[in-house]
């Protein structure tokens, strides 16, 4: 067995300067955050097949996932069938023709949905929602562990996990087979991988700097090499999967790529390198080429079914469109794929039809116009309704305590980032901005509040970080920490209670119409 040599004083000091104090309660952290994950997972999986109907955009992605299973590409519906949802949910899966269908999103996210359909059967609502519910559950675990890593506190890791478990927007998406939860999962996984890469790289930098100093060499004059970065390479693969789900994952590739280069520059400056900026640029060039190559290869792998097919939409476009001599070396299949992408982008940009739940991104953070995914209005004697009029709804409204406190928390984090150069605040703000700010350039397009699910984890991290400030650090007085614990516990309890209050409109429970109105706090929520 290989013996692990404990770090000496110089090495330990450098590690603490670059990484922070070591975390020692790993088993307890996994048990506590794991317990929260189990509870959150149970809530997400419980009756996830109810209602047994295609909800909102499930009408596209669930059937497209089945088409991928059948032939490797999305298939056009049978023209003889005017409506496919009802027969599909009643067990008729033969709703496709043989031609490939034109779609505006890459196939990988629908392949994820297809996994549940393959395991549990395409006629089972549990099956077509299973993968998304599993991803929602695992994201609770990931967020709890990365929060512990960021804030060097198991308590704050557990707090983040609890808040995500009871965040209504995340909960509804975990029980609905849309692409946005899948996108959130892969981008969050990439963020976690890069946080681990940051810590590994900084430990390696501290160890090598300590070794040079013990040898009497001047650290400031050279450039310490960091070697292979497996966590960063994994992050690139995960970002390729995110972009292969929705192109908006590309904004996270840009944001996280800039973050990892900035972290490297900061580490080199902290360790004493004189040319830390130039050395960081060298790191950045290497990161750009290695990550871009992996992202591109992973994204392209998601199109394997289309590339191998004979009936994919536009698969043989190049056969009737000879290449310009300059591009004659590019295989026809890739030229066809590139042309398909041009059509996809044009079609996506032209989605401007009015929709009753379309929103402007200015309103997202305050939950100005949540998306109604499902609505029925049973009368007395129908579906268990015991009054004159009932409501059976699924509304993707975020837990108000978390979102509204989150807006204030973001202001605090921006101040911490700008005034104290707190890297954690900067990382959270940048990742949230990557999911929100790009949509301001597409305000002419039909967009919805539910797109904001991609940055929900970072909103929760922002809230958690501010709660940590309320509690106070290890040097805070016992009285201060007691008050902080009470305030934090009260906030978490209020968030759990708020989640429980909205539970009926998260899960399509049949409730009196008056009770539904009680939960629609603003006219814009209806």
VEXDREN-2710 file (C-alpha; in Angstrom, 1 decimal):
% VEXDREN-2710
k/r/px/py/pz
1/UNK/0.0/0.0/0.0
2/UNK/1.3/3.4/-0.9
3/UNK/2.0/5.6/2.1
4/UNK/0.8/9.2/2.0
5/UNK/3.3/11.6/3.4
6/UNK/1.7/14.4/5.4
7/UNK/2.5/17.9/4.1
8/UNK/5.2/19.9/6.0
9/UNK/4.5/23.3/7.5
10/UNK/5.5/25.3/4.3
11/UNK/3.4/23.0/2.1
12/UNK/0.5/23.2/4.5
13/UNK/0.6/27.0/4.7
14/UNK/0.7/27.3/0.9
15/UNK/-2.2/24.9/0.6
16/UNK/-4.3/26.8/3.1
17/UNK/-3.5/30.1/1.3
18/UNK/-4.5/28.7/-2.1
19/UNK/-7.3/26.4/-1.2
20/UNK/-8.6/27.1/2.3
21/UNK/-8.7/25.1/5.5
22/UNK/-8.9/21.4/4.9
23/UNK/-12.3/19.6/5.2
24/UNK/-12.2/16.6/7.5
25/UNK/-15.8/15.5/8.1
26/UNK/-16.2/13.8/4.7
27/UNK/-18.3/10.8/5.9
28/UNK/-20.6/13.0/8.0
29/UNK/-21.1/15.3/5.0
30/UNK/-22.0/12.5/2.6
31/UNK/-24.4/11.0/5.1
32/UNK/-26.2/14.3/5.9
33/UNK/-26.3/15.6/2.3
34/UNK/-27.2/12.1/1.1
35/UNK/-30.1/12.0/3.5
36/UNK/-31.4/15.2/2.1
37/UNK/-31.0/13.9/-1.4
38/UNK/-33.0/10.7/-0.5
39/UNK/-35.9/12.8/0.8
40/UNK/-35.7/15.2/-2.1
41/UNK/-35.6/12.2/-4.5
42/UNK/-38.6/10.5/-2.9
43/UNK/-40.6/13.7/-3.3
44/UNK/-39.6/13.9/-6.9
45/UNK/-40.3/10.2/-7.7
46/UNK/-43.5/9.9/-5.7
47/UNK/-46.4/9.6/-8.2
48/UNK/-44.1/11.2/-10.9
49/UNK/-46.3/9.4/-13.5
50/UNK/-49.3/11.5/-12.4
51/UNK/-51.0/12.9/-14.4
52/UNK/-50.6/10.3/-17.1
53/UNK/-50.8/12.9/-19.8
54/UNK/-48.2/14.7/-22.0
55/UNK/-47.6/18.0/-20.1
56/UNK/-46.7/21.2/-21.9
57/UNK/-43.6/20.5/-24.2
58/UNK/-43.5/16.9/-23.3
59/UNK/-45.7/16.5/-26.4
60/UNK/-42.5/17.1/-28.4
61/UNK/-39.6/15.6/-26.4
62/UNK/-41.2/12.4/-25.2
63/UNK/-42.3/11.3/-28.6
64/UNK/-39.0/12.5/-30.2
65/UNK/-37.2/10.4/-27.6
66/UNK/-39.2/7.3/-28.7
67/UNK/-38.5/8.1/-32.4
68/UNK/-34.7/8.1/-31.5
69/UNK/-35.2/4.7/-29.9
70/UNK/-37.0/3.4/-33.0
71/UNK/-34.7/4.7/-35.7
72/UNK/-31.9/6.9/-34.3
73/UNK/-33.6/10.1/-35.5
74/UNK/-36.7/12.1/-34.6
75/UNK/-39.5/11.0/-36.8
76/UNK/-42.4/12.9/-38.4
77/UNK/-45.9/12.1/-37.1
78/UNK/-48.3/10.1/-39.2
79/UNK/-50.2/12.6/-41.3
80/UNK/-53.4/10.5/-40.9
81/UNK/-53.5/11.2/-37.2
82/UNK/-54.8/14.7/-36.4
83/UNK/-53.8/14.4/-32.7
84/UNK/-51.2/12.1/-31.3
85/UNK/-51.2/12.9/-27.5
86/UNK/-54.3/11.0/-26.5
87/UNK/-53.6/7.7/-28.4
88/UNK/-49.9/7.9/-27.3
89/UNK/-50.8/8.2/-23.6
90/UNK/-53.3/5.3/-24.0
91/UNK/-50.6/2.9/-25.3
92/UNK/-50.6/3.6/-29.1
93/UNK/-46.9/4.3/-29.8
94/UNK/-47.3/3.7/-33.6
95/UNK/-47.8/7.4/-34.3
96/UNK/-44.8/7.9/-36.6
97/UNK/-44.1/7.9/-40.3
98/UNK/-40.7/6.9/-41.7
99/UNK/-39.3/10.3/-42.6
100/UNK/-37.0/12.2/-40.3
101/UNK/-38.6/15.2/-38.6
102/UNK/-37.2/18.7/-38.5
103/UNK/-36.4/19.8/-34.9
104/UNK/-34.7/22.9/-33.4
105/UNK/-32.8/21.2/-30.5
106/UNK/-29.9/18.7/-30.7
107/UNK/-30.8/15.1/-29.9
108/UNK/-28.8/14.3/-26.8
109/UNK/-31.3/15.5/-24.3
110/UNK/-34.0/13.5/-26.0
111/UNK/-31.7/10.5/-25.8
112/UNK/-31.6/11.0/-22.0
113/UNK/-35.4/10.9/-21.9
114/UNK/-35.4/7.8/-24.2
115/UNK/-33.4/5.9/-21.6
116/UNK/-36.3/5.9/-19.2
117/UNK/-38.7/5.0/-22.0
118/UNK/-36.4/2.1/-22.9
119/UNK/-36.2/0.8/-19.3
120/UNK/-39.8/1.3/-18.2
121/UNK/-41.7/1.4/-21.5
122/UNK/-42.8/4.3/-23.7
123/UNK/-46.4/4.0/-22.6
124/UNK/-45.5/4.7/-18.9
125/UNK/-45.5/8.3/-17.7
126/UNK/-43.1/7.2/-15.0
127/UNK/-40.8/5.9/-17.7
128/UNK/-40.8/9.0/-19.8
129/UNK/-40.2/11.2/-16.7
130/UNK/-37.7/8.9/-14.9
131/UNK/-34.5/10.3/-16.3
132/UNK/-35.4/13.9/-15.5
133/UNK/-36.5/13.0/-12.0
134/UNK/-33.3/11.1/-11.4
135/UNK/-31.3/14.1/-12.7
136/UNK/-33.2/16.4/-10.4
137/UNK/-32.5/14.2/-7.5
138/UNK/-28.8/13.8/-8.2
139/UNK/-28.5/17.6/-8.7
140/UNK/-29.4/18.0/-5.0
141/UNK/-26.5/15.8/-4.0
142/UNK/-24.1/17.6/-6.4
143/UNK/-25.2/21.1/-5.2
144/UNK/-24.8/20.1/-1.5
145/UNK/-21.3/18.7/-2.0
146/UNK/-20.1/21.6/-4.1
147/UNK/-21.5/24.2/-1.6
148/UNK/-19.6/22.4/1.1
149/UNK/-16.5/22.7/-1.1
150/UNK/-17.0/26.3/-1.9
151/UNK/-17.8/27.5/1.7
152/UNK/-15.7/24.9/3.6
153/UNK/-18.7/24.1/5.7
154/UNK/-20.8/20.9/5.9
155/UNK/-23.6/22.9/7.5
156/UNK/-23.9/25.2/4.5
157/UNK/-23.6/22.2/2.2
158/UNK/-26.6/20.7/3.9
159/UNK/-28.4/24.0/3.8
160/UNK/-27.9/24.3/0.0
161/UNK/-29.2/20.8/-0.5
162/UNK/-32.3/21.4/1.5
163/UNK/-33.1/24.7/-0.3
164/UNK/-32.7/23.1/-3.7
165/UNK/-34.9/20.1/-2.6
166/UNK/-37.7/22.5/-1.7
167/UNK/-37.3/24.9/-4.6
168/UNK/-40.5/24.8/-6.5
169/UNK/-39.2/25.6/-9.9
170/UNK/-36.6/22.8/-9.7
171/UNK/-39.2/20.5/-8.2
172/UNK/-41.7/20.9/-11.1
173/UNK/-39.0/20.5/-13.7
174/UNK/-37.8/17.4/-12.0
175/UNK/-41.2/15.9/-12.6
176/UNK/-41.7/17.0/-16.2
177/UNK/-39.8/15.7/-19.2
178/UNK/-38.5/18.9/-20.7
179/UNK/-34.9/19.5/-21.9
180/UNK/-34.2/22.4/-19.5
181/UNK/-33.6/20.2/-16.4
182/UNK/-31.3/18.0/-18.4
183/UNK/-29.4/21.2/-19.5
184/UNK/-29.2/22.3/-15.9
185/UNK/-27.9/18.9/-14.8
186/UNK/-25.0/18.9/-17.2
187/UNK/-24.0/22.5/-16.7
188/UNK/-24.1/22.0/-12.9
189/UNK/-22.0/18.9/-13.2
190/UNK/-19.4/20.8/-15.3
191/UNK/-19.3/23.5/-12.6
192/UNK/-18.7/20.9/-9.9
193/UNK/-15.9/19.4/-12.0
194/UNK/-14.2/22.7/-12.4
195/UNK/-14.4/23.5/-8.7
196/UNK/-12.7/20.2/-8.1
197/UNK/-10.2/21.0/-10.8
198/UNK/-9.5/24.3/-9.1
199/UNK/-8.7/22.7/-5.8
200/UNK/-6.6/19.9/-7.3
201/UNK/-4.6/22.4/-9.4
202/UNK/-4.0/24.7/-6.5
203/UNK/-2.9/21.8/-4.3
204/UNK/-0.5/20.7/-7.0
205/UNK/0.7/24.3/-7.4
206/UNK/1.3/24.7/-3.6
207/UNK/3.2/21.4/-3.4
208/UNK/5.5/22.2/-6.4
209/UNK/6.1/25.7/-5.2
210/UNK/7.0/24.4/-1.7
211/UNK/9.4/21.9/-3.3
212/UNK/11.1/24.7/-5.3
213/UNK/11.4/26.9/-2.2
214/UNK/13.0/24.0/-0.2
215/UNK/15.5/23.7/-3.1
216/UNK/16.4/27.4/-2.7
217/UNK/15.0/28.3/-6.1
218/UNK/13.1/31.5/-6.9
219/UNK/9.4/30.7/-7.5
220/UNK/8.7/34.2/-8.9
221/UNK/10.9/33.9/-12.0
222/UNK/9.5/30.9/-13.7
223/UNK/6.3/29.1/-14.5
224/UNK/5.2/26.1/-12.5
225/UNK/3.6/23.5/-14.7
226/UNK/0.4/21.8/-13.5
227/UNK/0.3/18.8/-15.7
228/UNK/-2.8/16.9/-16.8
229/UNK/-6.1/18.3/-15.5
230/UNK/-8.6/15.3/-15.6
231/UNK/-11.4/17.3/-13.8
232/UNK/-11.2/20.1/-16.4
233/UNK/-11.2/17.6/-19.2
234/UNK/-14.3/15.9/-17.7
235/UNK/-15.9/19.4/-17.4
236/UNK/-15.4/19.8/-21.2
237/UNK/-17.2/16.5/-21.9
238/UNK/-20.1/17.5/-19.6
239/UNK/-20.4/20.9/-21.4
240/UNK/-20.4/19.0/-24.7
241/UNK/-23.4/17.0/-23.4
242/UNK/-25.1/20.3/-22.2
243/UNK/-24.7/21.9/-25.6
244/UNK/-25.9/18.6/-27.2
245/UNK/-29.1/19.1/-25.1
246/UNK/-29.7/22.8/-25.9
247/UNK/-27.4/25.3/-27.6
248/UNK/-27.7/27.7/-24.7
249/UNK/-25.3/25.4/-22.9
250/UNK/-22.7/27.2/-25.0
251/UNK/-23.0/30.2/-22.8
252/UNK/-21.9/28.1/-19.9
253/UNK/-18.9/26.8/-21.9
254/UNK/-17.8/30.4/-22.4
255/UNK/-18.5/31.4/-18.8
256/UNK/-16.8/28.4/-17.1
257/UNK/-13.9/28.6/-19.6
258/UNK/-13.2/32.2/-18.5
259/UNK/-13.6/31.2/-14.8
260/UNK/-11.1/28.4/-14.9
261/UNK/-8.5/30.7/-16.6
262/UNK/-9.1/33.4/-14.1
263/UNK/-8.7/31.0/-11.2
264/UNK/-5.4/29.8/-12.6
265/UNK/-4.1/33.4/-12.9
266/UNK/-5.2/34.1/-9.3
267/UNK/-3.4/31.0/-8.0
268/UNK/-0.2/31.9/-9.8
269/UNK/-0.3/35.4/-8.4
270/UNK/-1.0/34.1/-4.9
271/UNK/2.0/31.7/-5.1
272/UNK/4.3/34.5/-6.0
273/UNK/4.9/34.1/-9.8
274/UNK/6.0/37.5/-11.2
275/UNK/4.5/36.8/-14.7
276/UNK/1.3/35.3/-13.4
277/UNK/-0.8/37.0/-16.1
278/UNK/1.3/35.8/-19.0
279/UNK/1.6/32.3/-17.4
280/UNK/-2.2/32.3/-17.0
281/UNK/-2.6/33.2/-20.7
282/UNK/-0.5/30.2/-21.6
283/UNK/-2.7/28.0/-19.3
284/UNK/-5.7/29.6/-21.0
285/UNK/-4.5/28.8/-24.5
286/UNK/-4.0/25.1/-23.6
287/UNK/-7.4/25.0/-21.9
288/UNK/-9.1/26.5/-24.9
289/UNK/-7.8/24.0/-27.4
290/UNK/-8.2/20.9/-25.1
291/UNK/-11.7/21.8/-23.9
292/UNK/-12.9/23.0/-27.3
293/UNK/-11.8/19.8/-28.9
294/UNK/-13.5/17.7/-26.3
295/UNK/-16.7/19.8/-26.3
296/UNK/-16.9/19.5/-30.1
297/UNK/-16.2/15.8/-30.2
298/UNK/-18.8/15.1/-27.5
299/UNK/-21.4/17.3/-29.2
300/UNK/-20.8/15.6/-32.5
301/UNK/-21.1/12.2/-30.9
302/UNK/-24.7/13.1/-29.9
303/UNK/-25.5/13.2/-33.6
304/UNK/-24.3/9.6/-34.2
305/UNK/-27.8/8.4/-34.8
306/UNK/-28.5/11.0/-37.4
307/UNK/-25.1/10.5/-39.1
308/UNK/-25.7/6.8/-39.4
309/UNK/-29.2/7.1/-40.6
310/UNK/-30.6/7.2/-44.1
311/UNK/-33.8/9.0/-43.2
312/UNK/-32.6/11.8/-40.9
313/UNK/-34.0/15.2/-41.8
314/UNK/-31.7/16.8/-44.4
315/UNK/-29.3/13.9/-44.1
316/UNK/-28.6/13.8/-47.9
317/UNK/-28.7/17.6/-48.5
318/UNK/-25.1/17.5/-49.7
319/UNK/-25.9/14.9/-52.4
320/UNK/-27.8/17.5/-54.4
321/UNK/-25.6/20.5/-53.3
322/UNK/-22.0/20.1/-54.5
323/UNK/-19.4/21.6/-52.3
324/UNK/-17.4/24.7/-53.2
325/UNK/-13.9/23.6/-54.2
326/UNK/-12.5/25.2/-51.0
327/UNK/-14.7/22.8/-48.9
328/UNK/-14.5/19.7/-51.1
329/UNK/-12.5/17.9/-48.4
330/UNK/-15.3/18.0/-45.9
331/UNK/-17.4/14.8/-46.0
332/UNK/-20.9/15.3/-47.4
333/UNK/-22.5/14.1/-44.1
334/UNK/-20.8/16.9/-42.2
335/UNK/-21.8/19.5/-44.8
336/UNK/-25.4/18.2/-44.5
337/UNK/-25.2/18.5/-40.7
338/UNK/-23.8/22.0/-40.9
339/UNK/-26.7/23.0/-43.3
340/UNK/-29.2/21.4/-40.9
341/UNK/-27.7/23.6/-38.1
342/UNK/-28.2/26.7/-40.1
343/UNK/-31.8/25.8/-40.6
344/UNK/-32.2/25.0/-36.9
345/UNK/-30.8/28.4/-35.9
346/UNK/-33.0/30.3/-38.4
347/UNK/-36.1/28.4/-37.2
348/UNK/-35.3/28.9/-33.5
349/UNK/-34.8/32.7/-34.0
350/UNK/-38.1/32.9/-35.9
351/UNK/-40.2/31.6/-33.0
352/UNK/-42.0/34.9/-32.3
353/UNK/-45.6/33.8/-32.1
354/UNK/-47.4/35.2/-29.0
355/UNK/-48.1/32.8/-26.2
356/UNK/-50.1/33.5/-23.0
357/UNK/-47.2/32.6/-20.8
358/UNK/-44.3/34.2/-22.8
359/UNK/-42.2/36.5/-20.5
360/UNK/-39.4/39.0/-20.5
361/UNK/-36.2/38.0/-18.7
362/UNK/-36.5/41.2/-16.6
363/UNK/-39.2/39.4/-14.6
364/UNK/-37.6/36.1/-14.1
365/UNK/-35.7/36.7/-10.9
366/UNK/-38.9/37.9/-9.1
367/UNK/-41.1/35.2/-10.6
368/UNK/-43.2/37.7/-12.4
369/UNK/-44.9/35.3/-14.8
370/UNK/-44.5/31.6/-13.9
371/UNK/-45.4/29.1/-16.6
372/UNK/-48.5/27.1/-16.3
373/UNK/-47.6/23.6/-17.5
374/UNK/-51.0/21.9/-16.9
375/UNK/-54.5/23.0/-16.1
376/UNK/-57.9/21.4/-15.6
377/UNK/-61.1/22.7/-14.0
378/UNK/-63.0/19.7/-12.7
379/UNK/-66.6/20.2/-11.4
380/UNK/-68.4/18.5/-8.5
381/UNK/-68.2/14.7/-8.8
382/UNK/-65.3/14.8/-11.3
383/UNK/-61.9/13.5/-10.4
384/UNK/-62.7/13.6/-6.7
385/UNK/-63.9/17.2/-6.7
386/UNK/-66.3/17.7/-3.7
387/UNK/-67.2/21.3/-4.3
388/UNK/-68.9/23.2/-7.2
389/UNK/-65.6/24.0/-8.9
390/UNK/-62.0/22.6/-8.5
391/UNK/-58.6/23.2/-9.9
392/UNK/-56.0/20.7/-11.0
393/UNK/-52.8/22.5/-12.0
394/UNK/-49.1/22.4/-12.4
395/UNK/-47.5/25.8/-12.2
396/UNK/-43.8/26.2/-12.3
397/UNK/-43.5/28.9/-9.7
398/UNK/-40.3/29.1/-7.7
399/UNK/-40.4/29.0/-3.9
400/UNK/-40.9/32.7/-3.3
401/UNK/-38.8/32.9/-0.1
402/UNK/-35.8/31.5/-2.0
403/UNK/-36.2/33.7/-5.1
404/UNK/-37.0/37.0/-3.4
405/UNK/-34.2/36.6/-0.9
406/UNK/-32.0/35.5/-3.7
407/UNK/-32.4/38.8/-5.5
408/UNK/-31.0/40.6/-2.4
409/UNK/-28.3/37.9/-2.0
410/UNK/-27.1/38.6/-5.6
411/UNK/-26.6/42.3/-4.8
412/UNK/-24.5/41.2/-1.8
413/UNK/-22.5/38.8/-3.9
414/UNK/-21.8/41.4/-6.6
415/UNK/-20.5/43.7/-3.9
416/UNK/-18.3/41.0/-2.3
417/UNK/-16.9/40.1/-5.8
418/UNK/-16.1/43.7/-6.7
419/UNK/-14.9/45.0/-3.3
420/UNK/-13.3/42.0/-1.7
421/UNK/-12.5/39.9/-4.8
422/UNK/-14.3/36.9/-3.3
423/UNK/-13.9/34.2/-5.9
424/UNK/-16.9/32.3/-4.7
425/UNK/-19.2/35.2/-5.1
426/UNK/-17.7/35.9/-8.6
427/UNK/-18.2/32.2/-9.7
428/UNK/-21.8/32.2/-8.5
429/UNK/-22.7/35.5/-10.2
430/UNK/-21.0/34.6/-13.5
431/UNK/-22.8/31.2/-13.6
432/UNK/-26.1/32.8/-12.9
433/UNK/-25.5/35.5/-15.4
434/UNK/-24.6/32.8/-18.1
435/UNK/-28.2/31.5/-17.7
436/UNK/-30.0/34.9/-17.6
437/UNK/-28.2/37.7/-19.5
438/UNK/-28.0/36.1/-23.0
439/UNK/-31.8/36.0/-23.1
440/UNK/-31.9/39.9/-23.1
441/UNK/-30.5/39.7/-26.7
442/UNK/-33.5/37.6/-27.7
443/UNK/-36.4/39.6/-26.3
444/UNK/-38.1/39.6/-29.7
445/UNK/-38.3/35.8/-29.5
446/UNK/-41.0/33.8/-27.6
447/UNK/-39.3/32.9/-24.3
448/UNK/-40.6/31.6/-21.0
449/UNK/-39.7/31.9/-17.3
450/UNK/-39.1/28.2/-17.1
451/UNK/-35.8/28.7/-19.0
452/UNK/-34.5/30.1/-15.7
453/UNK/-34.2/26.6/-14.3
454/UNK/-30.7/26.4/-15.6
455/UNK/-29.4/29.0/-13.1
456/UNK/-31.5/27.9/-10.1
457/UNK/-28.5/26.1/-8.5
458/UNK/-26.5/29.3/-8.5
459/UNK/-29.4/31.3/-7.0
460/UNK/-29.5/28.7/-4.2
461/UNK/-25.7/29.1/-3.8
462/UNK/-26.1/32.8/-3.5
463/UNK/-28.8/32.5/-0.8
464/UNK/-26.6/29.9/1.0
465/UNK/-23.5/32.1/0.9
466/UNK/-25.4/35.1/2.4
467/UNK/-26.9/32.8/5.1
468/UNK/-23.3/31.8/5.9
469/UNK/-22.5/35.5/6.3
470/UNK/-25.5/35.8/8.7
471/UNK/-24.2/33.0/10.8
472/UNK/-20.7/34.4/10.9
473/UNK/-17.3/32.9/10.5
474/UNK/-15.4/30.7/13.0
475/UNK/-14.0/33.8/14.7
476/UNK/-17.5/35.3/15.3
477/UNK/-18.7/35.5/18.9
478/UNK/-20.9/32.7/20.3
479/UNK/-23.8/35.2/20.6
480/UNK/-23.5/36.3/17.0
481/UNK/-23.5/32.7/15.8
482/UNK/-26.5/31.8/17.9
483/UNK/-28.5/34.6/16.4
484/UNK/-27.2/33.6/13.0
485/UNK/-28.2/30.0/13.4
486/UNK/-31.7/31.0/14.5
487/UNK/-32.1/33.4/11.6
488/UNK/-30.9/30.8/9.1
489/UNK/-33.0/28.0/10.6
490/UNK/-36.0/30.2/10.5
491/UNK/-35.4/31.1/6.8
492/UNK/-35.0/27.4/5.9
493/UNK/-38.1/26.4/7.8
494/UNK/-40.1/29.2/6.1
495/UNK/-38.9/27.9/2.7
496/UNK/-39.9/24.3/3.6
497/UNK/-43.4/25.6/4.7
498/UNK/-43.7/27.7/1.5
499/UNK/-42.9/24.7/-0.6
500/UNK/-45.5/22.6/1.3
501/UNK/-48.1/25.4/0.8
502/UNK/-47.6/25.3/-3.0
503/UNK/-47.3/21.5/-3.2
504/UNK/-50.9/21.1/-4.6
505/UNK/-50.1/23.3/-7.6
506/UNK/-46.7/21.6/-8.1
507/UNK/-48.3/18.1/-8.4
508/UNK/-51.7/18.5/-10.0
509/UNK/-53.7/17.8/-6.8
510/UNK/-57.4/18.3/-7.2
511/UNK/-58.2/21.2/-4.8
512/UNK/-61.2/23.6/-4.5
513/UNK/-60.9/26.5/-6.9
514/UNK/-60.8/28.9/-4.0
515/UNK/-57.7/27.1/-2.6
516/UNK/-56.0/27.4/-6.0
517/UNK/-56.8/31.2/-6.1
518/UNK/-55.2/31.5/-2.6
519/UNK/-51.9/30.3/-4.1
520/UNK/-52.1/32.6/-7.1
521/UNK/-50.6/35.6/-5.2
522/UNK/-50.5/38.0/-8.2
523/UNK/-52.7/38.4/-11.3
524/UNK/-49.7/37.7/-13.5
525/UNK/-49.5/34.2/-12.0
526/UNK/-52.9/33.2/-13.5
END
